[in-house]
Amino acid sequence: MRSLPPVVPGAATAVALCTVLALTAPAAHADGKPGNDGFTIEDPRITESSGLVASRAHPGVYWTHNDQDKGAFLYAVDSRTGKTVATITMTGVGTPRDVEAISMGPDGDLYVGDIGDNLGGKWSFVWVYKLPEPKELKDQKIRATQYVVKYSDGPRDAEALMVHPKTGRVYIADKKEDGGSLYEGPPIARMSTSRPNIFKRVAATDLWVTDGAFSPNGKQLALRGYFGGVAFRWEGAGKIKREGRLSVPLQRQGESVAYSPDGTRLMYGTEGQAGDVEPVDVKGAGRPAGAGDDAGGDSDGGNEGISGNYKKGILVAGAALLAVLGLKRLFRRSGG
């Protein structure tokens, strides 16, 4: 996964970025429900958390992984403490290349997307791994099923893998700066371990996507990027309809998103040592979409999403930088 270049150099960066963060995405208040509150990942081994999903078997626990690791590892992090409570080593798979996403299927299985390709076409195929979520949280080895995945229109970089919570079908959103696409895999019963599984393009996302997630009720698809995101109403069979912009907090390198177990919040994660996972309230995800609520953002249908929030963030960051420079000049004058 390529690192995101800094927007503003020098000492003013932190001030500018904090200003953007304060203005663009108000954090949700703590409500005490398992898995609904923000946390910091304390495990020093987790420096490139690229995917996130709430556990179904263990309330308050989230599964994550590094995109580049020394093995096929998954980490169970307790959101109440930020500490890793189990490390899973996947067996039965090859050496992972660029693990970018994790999702939960309706069967209680974890799906892991080894789908990154920073060169945008170096790999003629990528992999998806499936394994049962462990009933007991302890360090252990679990055998995974490995699927070879190819795209109908050629290789591409991707960082978002989502499993629909009702149908179990696997979807991948690719990562393209000029607007990406959504790809649909075969029905889960027809996924093959002996031949490539062809994922077909089913919709345009028009986003530079770093992760995505289905709401627990399957009625909403959230896709995020570094500086923004969009919620789509899920209309079935890969058809999506834009509902509104998501309030994505600006983070060091915003890489992951997951719905809280009750669907009332989106949990946004970032890469880096001691990465924060920040909750933001989202509407319409805990019940059928279109029931009088928008998708946790503006419902104007305007084409902003990532690009719009990026521009907005740059403008605010620029204003903050000018303010900092002005203060520095003032201090110089007052200091003689």
Salt bridges, closest charged atoms under 4 A:
ASP37 OD1 - ARG265 NH1 3.42
ASP43 OD2 - ARG45 NH2 2.69
ASP78 OD1 - ARG80 NE 2.98
GLU136 OE1 - LYS138 NZ 3.87
ASP153 OD1 - ARG156 NH2 3.09
GLU159 OE2 - LYS175 NZ 2.99
ASP174 OD2 - ARG156 NH1 3.01
GLU184 OE1 - ARG169 NH2 3.48
GLU235 OE2 - ARG233 NH2 3.31
GLU243 OE2 - ARG233 NH1 3.82
ASP262 OD2 - LYS33 NZ 3.66
ASP281 OD1 - ARG265 NE 2.83
ASP293 OD2 - ARG287 NH2 1.93
ASP298 OD2 - ARG245 NH2 1.97
ASP300 OD1 - ARG245 NH1 3.24
GLU304 OE1 - ARG245 NE 4.00
